């Protein structure tokens, strides 16, 4: 607690009030402790993979929300309908992998993202999400598009331990899921 009060004394100003500095300091030391515990147990690489996967889902969700709100082809009712399922539980996971081809410039294997489509998601929802992803991709600058990893659909039987969710979330509307779920 002494360190926190010393940091608060030094860092507090109009831009960073005391509660903000205290929260940031606590978060910093909590993260250090967590990282140390993970390193001790040799679980840091797995935790980083899990965090990257979760971050990709959140990024995908934010991009889709922006694309939906800026869409001019959808009616207001359609936007409201699809905004109800724009939640993290409805996002398919993406797993990092290497493609068999090689990069011409570097002579190394290309990294790709394998998309694990949710089996319970309705085809119309999948098509809407793909449409929103295309809208997002069109708005990227050429440099940003070049930096994006290629996304490849994964087969129906993913071998990853982080595969697809077998059941839809409880709040899933009937129109968003396949009829046999």
N, C-alpha and C positions, 0 to 999 in steps of 0.2 A: 504494500500500500504506500510505502514511503516513496518508491520510485514513481508511482503514478502521481502523487502530489507534487513531486519535484518537476516532473514533465509538465504538469498542468500549470505550475507557476511560471515556467519558462515559455511555454507555447501559447498561452491564452492571449488573444487579442480580439479586435472587432470581427475579424474574418473567421476566427475559430474560437467560439465560446467554450467555456469550461466543460459542459456536458459532452460536447463533440470530441474534445481532446481526451477526456476520460474514457469514452466509448472506444475511440480509436486505439488508445494505449492498451486497454483491456483486450481488445480483439487481437492486437499484435502479439501480446504475450500468450494468449490462448492458442494462437496459431503456432507459435514457437514450441509450446508444450506438446501440441498435437503432432507436429512434424517430428519432434524428438522421439515421441512414443512410437510413431510409425516406423522411424528408422531403426529403433531398437528392436522392434519385432519383425523387421525386414518386410514390411507391408507398404512402404512408401510408393514403389512403382505401381502396385495395384490401386492404391488410393488415387494416384495421379491419373491413371486410365479412367477410373470411375468418374473423377471430377471433370475430365475432358469430355467424356460422353455426356454428362449432365449439362455441361456448358454448351455443347453443340445443340442439345435439345432446346435450351433456353434461347439461344441465338436464333434457331429456326423458328421458334414460337414468336419472337419479337418481329422478325422479318415478315412472317405471315400476317401478323396483326397490322403492320404498316401497309402491306400490299392490299389487304382487305379494305382498310379504311380509305385508301386512295383509289380503289377500283371504280371505274366509271361504267363497266359493263353489267354490274350487279344492281338489282333493285335494293331499296332500303330493307325490305322484308328478308331478302336473301342474305344481306349483310348481317342482320340481326340473328338469323337462323344459324349461320356459320360461325358467328362470333361466340355463340354458346358453347361450341366445341373447341374453340381456340384456347386450350389449356394444356399444361405439360403432360397430362396423362394420355392425350390423344396424339402426341408426337412420336413418330417412329424413331428408334435408336439408330445410330450410325457408328460403325466400328471401323477402326483404322486397319488397313491391310496394305499389302504390296501387290502391284499389278505385274503380270508376267513380262510386259514390254519394258523397254529401257528408254530413258530420257536421252535425246540426241545430244544435248549440250553437256551433260554431266557424266554420262555413261553409267548411271545408277538406276536402280529400280524405281518406278513411279509409285508414289503413295496414293492410295484411293480410299474412299470411305464406302463401306458396304452398308446399304440401307436395309434394315430389317423392318419391312412393312408389317403393320399390325394385322394379324389374320382375321380379327373380328370386325375390322373397319369396313364399312360399306364402300362399294366401288365409286359411288358419286362423291363421297367424302375424299377418297384417294385422288380422284380427278380434280376436285376443287383445290386440294393441297398442292397438287402438281402445277395447276394453273397459277396459284399464288407464288410458288417457287420460280416459275418462269418469269412472272412479273418482276420479282426481286432481281433475278439474274439480268434482265434487260436494263435495269437501272444502274448496274455496276459499271464502273469505268473500265476501259480495256486493261489497265494495270491490275485492278482488283479482280477482274475475271481471270486473268492469267495466274494470279496467286491462289485462287480457289482450287481446292482439291476436286478431282473428278469423283462423282458419286455414282455408284454402280448398284443396281438392285440385287439383293441377295435372294437365293432360292427359297423355296417354301419350308425347308428343313434346316434352319440355322444351326451350325455346330458350336456356336459361341455360348459360353455360360451366361452371357448377357443377352440372350436371344429375345424373342418377342413376348409380349404379355399375352397369356392365353385367354384371359377374360377381360371384357370391357369394364371400365370403372362403373360403380353403382349409379352414378348420376348420368350415364350415357343415354341420350334419347334414342328411341326405337329406330328412327329414320337413319341414324348414324352407324348402326351396326348391321352385320349380315344377319339374315333371318334365322339361321340355325344356331345363333348364340344365345 
